[in-house]
Amino acid sequence: MGVEQPQYGVVLKNMFNDILDFVFCNPAKRKIDVPTKSMPVLNAMKHGGIFLTAHYGNHELLGYKLAEFGLPLIAAAQEQKPAIFNKWLQKKRSFKGKCYAKKVDSQRLLEFIDDGGLFAILADQRGRSDCIGEFLGVETHCNPLPAFILEHRPNTPIFCGCLRDDTLLVEKISADDFYAYYHSWLEHLILKRPEKWYGWFHNRFQSSL
């Protein structure tokens, strides 16, 4: 799909604004719009599954709002340094005192799914696996964890979604070739608002900004 890449400064400005929003805003007071077609999907997500999202718009606010909706969310996140910053970040990524974004223990991942958990990942990053897909015309190695879960728990439902401005978009997708669907879904979002996708800073696209 041909997507005209935005100017570096425009993307950086949007990302900086979303970072400031995350640092200083009270997410509990932020109102977001939930389209009627998203409500049945949100209700289905309350029973757990896999949720694929992206570095599109304010994904930090997205995590909080999903937890606020009562979803059994655990979002994969890397521990940051120094430790004091990681502690602050975990506090920001908490709802009612419970952190919903943390380093995932892959050994307990299936147990989490069996208990009805909703496992969320930023799936627009290049992974280190033999799970290959195509995204924006570039061959990419995808995160292997969703495929691992489906291999062992084939009936696990899969969802994708994001915040587009202050509108929550969520969909349920088929487990068959789910990365192809996810990439197509994300490509259409990027086509409409390319300056809101921060993946342009990934190494595979950075040279062209």
C-alpha positions as CSV (number, residue, x, y, z in Angstrom):
1,M,0.0,0.0,0.0
2,G,1.4,3.4,-0.9
3,V,1.4,5.8,2.0
4,E,3.0,9.2,1.8
5,Q,5.3,9.5,4.7
6,P,4.8,12.7,6.8
7,Q,7.4,15.2,7.7
8,Y,9.7,14.3,10.5
9,G,8.8,17.4,12.5
10,V,5.1,16.8,12.3
11,V,5.4,13.3,13.6
12,L,7.7,14.4,16.4
13,K,5.4,17.2,17.4
14,N,2.4,14.8,17.7
15,M,4.4,12.3,19.6
16,F,5.7,15.0,22.0
17,N,2.1,16.2,22.6
18,D,1.0,12.7,23.4
19,I,3.9,12.2,25.8
20,L,3.0,15.5,27.6
21,D,-0.6,14.4,27.7
22,F,0.4,11.1,29.3
23,V,2.7,12.7,31.9
24,F,0.4,15.6,33.0
25,C,-3.2,14.7,32.3
26,N,-5.6,12.8,34.6
27,P,-6.8,10.0,32.4
28,A,-9.8,9.4,34.6
29,K,-11.1,12.8,33.6
30,R,-10.5,12.3,29.9
31,K,-13.7,11.6,27.9
32,I,-13.5,9.3,24.9
33,D,-16.1,8.4,22.4
34,V,-17.1,4.7,22.1
35,P,-18.9,4.1,18.8
36,T,-21.9,1.8,19.0
37,K,-20.2,-0.9,17.0
38,S,-17.3,-1.0,19.5
39,M,-19.5,-1.9,22.5
40,P,-20.2,-5.6,21.6
41,V,-16.4,-6.0,21.0
42,L,-15.5,-4.4,24.3
43,N,-18.0,-6.8,26.1
44,A,-16.4,-9.8,24.3
45,M,-12.9,-8.6,25.4
46,K,-14.0,-8.8,29.1
47,H,-13.7,-12.6,28.7
48,G,-10.1,-12.4,27.7
49,G,-8.0,-13.0,24.6
50,I,-5.3,-11.3,22.6
51,F,-5.4,-7.6,21.8
52,L,-3.1,-6.1,19.1
53,T,-2.5,-2.4,19.1
54,A,0.1,0.0,17.7
55,H,2.2,3.1,18.3
56,Y,-0.7,5.1,16.8
57,G,-1.9,8.1,18.7
58,N,-2.0,8.1,22.5
59,H,-1.6,4.4,23.2
60,E,-0.8,5.1,26.8
61,L,-4.3,6.6,27.3
62,L,-5.7,3.6,25.5
63,G,-4.3,1.2,28.1
64,Y,-5.8,3.2,30.9
65,K,-9.2,3.4,29.3
66,L,-9.3,-0.4,28.6
67,A,-8.6,-1.0,32.2
68,E,-11.2,1.5,33.2
69,F,-13.7,-0.4,31.1
70,G,-13.1,-3.4,33.4
71,L,-11.1,-5.5,30.9
72,P,-8.7,-8.1,32.5
73,L,-5.8,-6.4,30.9
74,I,-2.1,-7.2,31.0
75,A,-0.1,-5.2,28.4
76,A,3.4,-6.3,27.6
77,A,6.0,-3.7,28.6
78,Q,9.7,-3.6,29.1
79,E,11.2,-2.6,32.4
80,Q,12.9,0.8,32.2
81,K,16.0,2.2,33.8
82,P,16.7,3.8,36.2
83,A,14.5,1.9,38.7
84,I,12.9,5.2,40.0
85,F,11.6,6.0,36.5
86,N,10.3,2.4,36.1
87,K,8.5,2.8,39.4
88,W,6.9,6.1,38.3
89,L,5.9,4.6,35.0
90,Q,4.2,1.6,36.6
91,K,2.3,4.0,38.8
92,K,1.1,5.9,35.7
93,R,0.2,2.7,34.1
94,S,-2.1,1.7,36.9
95,F,-5.9,1.7,37.5
96,K,-7.2,1.5,41.0
97,G,-3.7,0.7,42.2
98,K,-3.1,-2.2,39.9
99,C,-0.5,-2.0,37.2
100,Y,-1.8,-3.2,33.8
101,A,1.4,-2.9,31.8
102,K,4.4,-5.0,32.9
103,K,7.1,-7.4,31.8
104,V,5.4,-10.6,30.7
105,D,6.5,-13.9,32.1
106,S,6.2,-16.1,29.0
107,Q,6.1,-19.2,31.2
108,R,2.9,-18.0,32.8
109,L,1.3,-16.5,29.7
110,L,-0.9,-19.5,28.9
111,E,-2.0,-19.6,32.6
112,F,-3.0,-16.0,32.3
113,I,-5.0,-16.8,29.1
114,D,-6.6,-19.8,30.8
115,D,-7.7,-17.5,33.7
116,G,-9.6,-15.2,31.2
117,G,-6.9,-12.5,30.9
118,L,-6.6,-10.1,27.9
119,F,-3.0,-10.0,26.7
120,A,-2.2,-6.8,24.9
121,I,0.9,-6.0,22.8
122,L,2.1,-3.2,20.5
123,A,2.3,-5.4,17.4
124,D,3.7,-2.9,15.0
125,Q,7.3,-3.5,16.1
126,R,9.7,-5.8,14.4
127,G,10.1,-9.0,16.4
128,R,12.7,-11.7,16.5
129,S,11.0,-14.7,15.2
130,D,10.2,-16.8,12.1
131,C,6.7,-15.3,12.1
132,I,6.9,-13.3,8.8
133,G,4.4,-10.7,7.5
134,E,4.3,-7.7,5.2
135,F,3.6,-4.2,6.4
136,L,3.7,-1.0,4.3
137,G,5.5,-3.0,1.6
138,V,8.2,-4.1,3.9
139,E,8.8,-7.7,5.0
140,T,8.7,-7.8,8.8
141,H,9.3,-10.3,11.6
142,C,6.3,-10.2,13.8
143,N,6.0,-10.7,17.6
144,P,5.8,-14.5,18.1
145,L,3.7,-14.4,21.3
146,P,0.3,-14.3,19.7
147,A,1.2,-17.2,17.5
148,F,2.5,-19.1,20.5
149,I,-0.7,-18.6,22.4
150,L,-2.8,-19.7,19.4
151,E,-0.6,-22.8,18.9
152,H,-1.4,-23.9,22.4
153,R,-4.9,-22.3,22.9
154,P,-6.3,-22.2,19.3
155,N,-9.7,-21.0,20.5
156,T,-8.3,-17.8,22.0
157,P,-10.2,-14.8,20.5
158,I,-8.1,-12.0,18.9
159,F,-8.9,-8.3,18.8
160,C,-7.3,-5.2,17.5
161,G,-7.8,-1.5,18.3
162,C,-6.5,1.9,19.0
163,L,-7.5,5.5,20.0
164,R,-8.0,7.6,16.9
165,D,-7.9,11.1,18.5
166,D,-10.4,10.5,21.3
167,T,-12.4,7.8,19.6
168,L,-12.0,4.1,20.6
169,L,-11.8,1.7,17.7
170,V,-11.9,-2.0,18.4
171,E,-12.5,-5.0,16.2
172,K,-12.6,-8.8,16.6
173,I,-10.5,-10.5,13.9
174,S,-10.1,-14.1,12.7
175,A,-7.3,-16.2,14.0
176,D,-6.6,-17.3,10.4
177,D,-3.7,-15.2,9.1
178,F,-4.4,-12.6,11.8
179,Y,-1.2,-10.6,11.3
180,A,-2.2,-10.0,7.6
181,Y,-5.6,-8.6,8.8
182,Y,-4.0,-6.5,11.6
183,H,-1.4,-5.0,9.2
184,S,-4.1,-4.2,6.7
185,W,-6.2,-2.6,9.4
186,L,-3.3,-0.5,10.6
187,E,-2.3,0.5,7.1
188,H,-5.7,2.0,6.5
189,L,-5.4,4.0,9.7
190,I,-2.0,5.2,8.7
191,L,-3.3,6.1,5.2
192,K,-5.9,8.4,6.8
193,R,-3.6,10.0,9.5
194,P,0.1,9.1,8.7
195,E,1.4,11.7,11.1
196,K,-0.3,9.9,14.1
197,W,1.7,6.7,13.7
198,Y,5.1,6.8,15.5
199,G,6.4,3.7,13.9
200,W,8.0,6.0,11.3
201,F,10.9,6.2,13.8
202,H,11.5,2.5,13.6
203,N,14.8,1.6,11.9
204,R,13.1,0.1,8.8
205,F,11.5,3.5,8.0
206,Q,13.7,6.0,9.7
207,S,16.1,6.5,6.8
208,S,13.3,7.9,4.6
209,L,12.1,10.6,7.1
